[in-house]
Amino acid sequence: MNSWVRFVVFVVLTSGPIVGVHIYLYRRLFSDTSENRMWRLVGMGAMAVLCTLLLLSFTLTRVLPMDFTFKVATVVWMWMGISLYLLFALWLIGGGRLAMRRLRRLKAAVVSAEPGVMAVSGAGTVPAAAVLAAPAEVPEVNVERRRFLARVSAGGAALAAGGLSGYGAWNAFHPPVVNEVAVRLPGLPRELDGYTIVHLSDIHVGPLIRRRFMDELVARCNALHPDLVAITGDLVDGNVPELGPSVAALRELRTRDGTYFVTGNHEYYWNANTWAEALEGMGVQVLRNRHVRVGDSAASFDLVGVDDWAAKGMGPGRGYDLEAAVLGRQRDRAAVLLAHQPANWRVAAQAGMGLQLSGHTHAGQFFPFTLVVSAMWEHKAGHYEENGQHIYVSQGTGFWGPPLRVGTGPEIVKVTLLA
């Protein structure tokens, strides 16, 4: 299935739910809260515009100038996160109101059903059973009370969604924290004990992450004095002419043994081959199903890189090929594998990869997708060890889509190799 077919299928599957969510939000936030015609027209127009921009966002980022895309993406992707939290808040508040209503009805039914309980009717005091047997009167709907509750629910949902989205945006743009991990790498020469790799992943340079973010990131990496920097894919969300100046900040990385990169799935949305050439021109070595020897003749290890796991169906490129990547390698040598997705780890370990560095998951990036990712991936984020073999899955150094981080945080990973 080529990339365009995937795109059409994606649009078809997502358009219905997106439209449905915006209709629901219009009803709960505007239609239910006021009879004022102007208020409802404003709400209808706002929901229609935001829904349309959200549906067209994938296309707009490819046809509009990057400066204009920045403005559109800021609004659309932030709204994507806010609308999701509005939806959950309204469901939660509505569910609470429904539960309280049912609890009151159940309590009334239990009291009325007790033996000997008398009820007061227009004809005097009669047994409760007689009242229960009589046809139920339909209670009169209190329109004002319903409108008041709708406004309270809408206001509470807006406050909750706004607060959570504000925190998530602050967390997303906050400078990545440095997380350190020490890994005992099988076969590593003692001369390289303490060798440091700074691991970056899923930076997603694009409409929202630009040169300023990259300059700060490079400064933080250089402060760690790494021997080597490894970037495990999803570096960009855009074309070379627009994003090249921002990505060029990588030229300022200061390491002993260089900077290395492997493709992620997003590179294939924007011509992975062109980006590979551009990065090589910036002094970044791109490992596409091959390995290099890091160190000197006295002590070294193998750094192995593979294309993205799903690359074969996403456009031109070679695709994941571990066999080609390790061809000609001495199996007993220490090896670190760079692979965008935390897939195929156990197979790679059997092929002699003592450590795999990956990303892709973002650890879910923001709730509730943190729960979804936990269900989808065995190795969601962090360090895992099995039979002396290791994998570290980065939560991501940037973000994709909504500029939100709730329940996760951007990170720079400093890996220290131990003999």
N, C-alpha and C positions, 0 to 999 in steps of 0.2 A: 504494500500500500504506500503510494508516494505521499509527499508532504502535503500536496494540495488536496488529495482525497481525505487525508487525516484532518486537514483544516475544515473542510466542508462537513465532515461527520461531527467534529467538535462543535461547530456553529449550530448545527441542527439540534444536537443533544442539549446544548446550554441555553439556546434562545428561549425556549418555552419556560423553564424555571426562572430565568432572569425577568421576563415579562410578568410572570405570575407574582414574583416577589414585589415588583414595583406596584402592581395593582393592589396587592394586599397592604403595602405601606401607605398608599394613597387613601385607602378606605379607613385604616386605623388612625392615621395621623391627621387627615383632613376631613374626609366625608363624615366620620363618626363624631368629630369633635365640634362641628359647627354647621349651622344651616346657612351661613353667609355665603352667597354665591361667589363673590370675589375671592374669598378664602379658598373655596373649593377649586376655582379656576386656576389660581396661583399654584395650588398643590398639584393639580393635574398637569399643568405645564412643566413644573419642576421635575416631576416623576418621569414625564415623557422625554424630556431633554436628557436627563441623567441615564435613563434606560437606553436611549438611542446611542449615546456616547459610549456606554459600556459595551453594547453589542458591536459597535464599530471600532473599538479601541485597538484591536489587533491589526486592522487594516490601516487605521489612521497613522499609527506609528511608522508605517512603511511608506506612506505617500506624502506626509506633511514634513516641512522643514523641522529640524531638530529643536530649534528654539521655540517654535509654536507647539510642537509635540510636548515639550517640557510643561507648558501651561496646561494643556489638555490632560496629560497623564497625571499631573498633580491632583487635579480635580477628580478625574474618573477613578483612579486607583485608590485614592483616599475614600471616595464615596463607596467603593466596593467593600472596604472594611467596615465603614460606619453602617452601611445598610445591613450587613450581616449581623452586627451587634444589635441594631434596632430590631431586627427580626427575632433574635433570640430573647431580647428583653421583653418584647411584646408577648411572645409565647409564654415566657416565664410568668409575667404579671397576669396574663389572661388565664393561665393554668392555675395560678394561686387563687384568683377570684372564683373560678369554676369549682375548685376543690372546697373552698369555704361555703359556697352555695349548696353544694351537695351534702356537706357535713351538717349544715343547718336543717336541711330537709330530712336527713336521716335521723337527726336528733328529735325533730318534731314527730316523725313517724313512730319512733320508739316510745316516746312519752305517751302519745295518743293510743298506742296499742297495749299499754299496761292495763291489767284487769282492774275493773272498778273505777277507772279514771273517768270523770265526768267532764263534759264539754258544755260550754254555754252557747246556745243558739238563740235565734229570734223568738222561739216558742218557750224559752226557759232553759233549765238545766236538764240535759239528756245524756244517756250513756255515750261514751266516745265511739263505741262500735256503731251506734246508729248514725253518728256524723260521718264516719268512714264509709258507711254503706250508701250514703246519699251522694248524688252526682256532685262532682267537684266544681266549684266556681272558678272561672278563669280570672286570675288576679289582674287588675288594671295595670297596664304598663306605665311606669313613672318616667316619662320622657326626660324631664329635667335631671332626675337622678342618674339615668343612663348616660346622658350627655356629660354630667359631672365626672362620673367614673371613667368615661372614655378619655376625658381631658387629663385626669390624674394619671391614667395608664400611659398616655402618649407623652406627657411631661416626664414621668419617671423613666420611661424607656429612652427618651432623648438625653436625659442627664446621665443615665448609666452608659449608653453607647458613646456619648461625647467624652465622658471621663476616661473610659477604657481605651477609646481610639486615641485620645490625646497622650495617654501614657505610652501606648504602643508606638506612636509616631516618635515620641522622644526617645524611646528605647532603640528604635530602628536606626535613627540618625546619630545615636550616641557612639562615640569612638569604640571600636571593638575591644573587648577585654582580652587579656593574654592568659590563656590556659596552658599550663605546662604539664607534660607527661614524659616519664622516663620509660624506655622500652629496651628490654634485653634482647638484642637482635642476634639470632643464631648465626654463628660463623664470622661475626664481626671481629677483625683484628684488634688486639689490645691497644695498638697504637692509635686507633680511632675511637677508643672509649671516651665518651663525652661529646661526640660529634653532634652538632645541633642542626636541625632542619626546621625552618619556619614554614608552616603549612597554611596556605590561604585557599579558600574555595568559595564559589558562588558569590562573587563580588557584584556581578550584574551591573557593570558600568552601562549607563543608558540615560533615559530622560531625567531620572531623579538623582542618580549617582554620577557625579562629574569630577572634574580635575581637583577641586578642593578636597573632596573626600579621599581621592587617590594620593594626593600629596601628604595628607595626614597619615594615611595608612602606611605609606613608604617610610615616613619618619619613625613611626612606631616599630616597624620591622627592623630598620637599621639600628634602633636603640637596643635591640636584642642581640646584635652582633652575630648573626647566623653564619654557619658555614655554607648553607645552601637554602634557597627558597624554592618551595614546590607549590604550584598553583594547579589545583585539580578541577579545572573546568568551570563552565558558566561564568566566564570572565566578563562577557559583553552581552548587551541586548541592543544591537544596532550595527550599522555599517562602518567600515574603516574610515571613510572620509569624515563622518560626523564625530566618531568616538576616538579616532586615532590620537588626537592631541591629549585627551584625558588619559588614555591607556599608556601613553608615552611616559607618564610619571614612573613607570616601572624601570626606565633607564637609570633612575637614581638609586635603585637598590644596591646595597654594598654587601657583597658576600665573598667568601674565599673561592667557592667552586661554582658560582653561577646561579641563575634562575631557570627553572624548568617548568614546562606547561604541558598538560594533556587536555584534549577537547572534552567539553560537556555537551549535553543535548542542545543547549541554547546556541552554541557556536554553529550548529547545523541549520538554525533558522536564518543565519546571517552570513552564509558562505564560509564554512570552516577552513577551506583551502586558502582563501584570501586572507583570513585572519592569521593563519599559521605563517604565511609569508610575511605579513606585517610584523608579527611578534619576533620572528627571526631577525628582522631588520632593526628591532629595538634591543637586540642583545639577549632575548629570551629564547632558550633552546626548547623546541617543540618535539616531544617524544610521541611519535605516531607508530605504535606497534613495533617499538625497538627499545634497545637498552644501551646505556653508556656506562663506562667504568668511572667511578668517582674516587679520587685519591691519587696516589702515585704508585710507582713500582714496588715500594716497600709495604704499603698497606692501602687497600681499596675495598670498595663494595660496588655492587651493581645497582643502578637506578633504572627501573623498567617502567615504561609508559605505554598505555593502551588507549585507543580511541574510545569514545563513549559506548557503553553497553548497547544502547538502542540506536546507534548511528546508522546501521545498515539500511534501515527503512526511512531515513530522514533526509535523503539527498546525497549529493556526491561526496565521496569520502571512502576510506578503507574499512571502517567499522572495527569493532572490538576483535582483536586477534592475538590472544595470549601466546599461542604457539609461535607465531612470527616474532613476537616481542622477545621471547627467550631463546630463539634459535641461535645456537653457537655458544650459549652461556654455560659455564661450569656450574653444575647443580649444587656443589658443596660451598659455593661462595655466598657470602651474605648478600641479601637482596631486599630492596624496598620497591614496592609496586605503587605507581600512581594510577588510579582509576577513578573516574568521576563518580560512578554509582557504587554503593557498597554491595555489589552483586558478585557472584562467582568467587567469594572469598575463600571458601574451603578448597575449591579446585586450584586456585592460585597458590594456596598454602602447600598443597601437595606437589605443586610444580616448583617449590623451593622459595616462595616469597615469604620471608620472615615477618614482614610488616606491609600492610596495605593502607595507604592514605586515600580517603574518599570524602565525598560531600553529598551533594544532590538533595538530601532530604530536608535541609533547613531545620531539622528537628520539628517540622510542622509549621514553623515560623510564628504562627499565632493561633490561639485557642479559637475554635475547637479542632483545627486541623492538626494540632499536636496529638490529639487522640487518634485521628485517622492515620497519621504517619506511623504511630506506634503499632497500629493494627496491620499496616501494610509491610513494614520493614522489621525484620528480626533485629537488625543493628541500626537503630534510629539515629543515635548520636553518642559520641564519647568513645572511650577505650574499651575494647573487648579482647580477651585472650582465650585461646583454646589450644591445648597441647603445645604450649610454647610458641604459638604463632599469634600474631597481633593484627588488629585492624583498628584504626581511629577514623571515626566519621565526624567531620566538622559540621557544626550547626550553621555554617555559612558566615562569611565576612561582611556581606552586604544583605540585600533582600531583593525579592522579586514581587512584582505586582503591588498590592497595597503596602505602603510604607509603614508596616506595623510589625512589632515584635512583642507578643504577649505570651509569657510562659517560656520564652527562649530569648537568647541574646546573641548579637554578632560576636564572633571570636576570631582571634589569631592564635594558632596553636604552635607552641614551641616544643618540638619533639627532641629529646636527648637520647641518643643511641648509646647503649651500654654493651660492652663486650661480655 
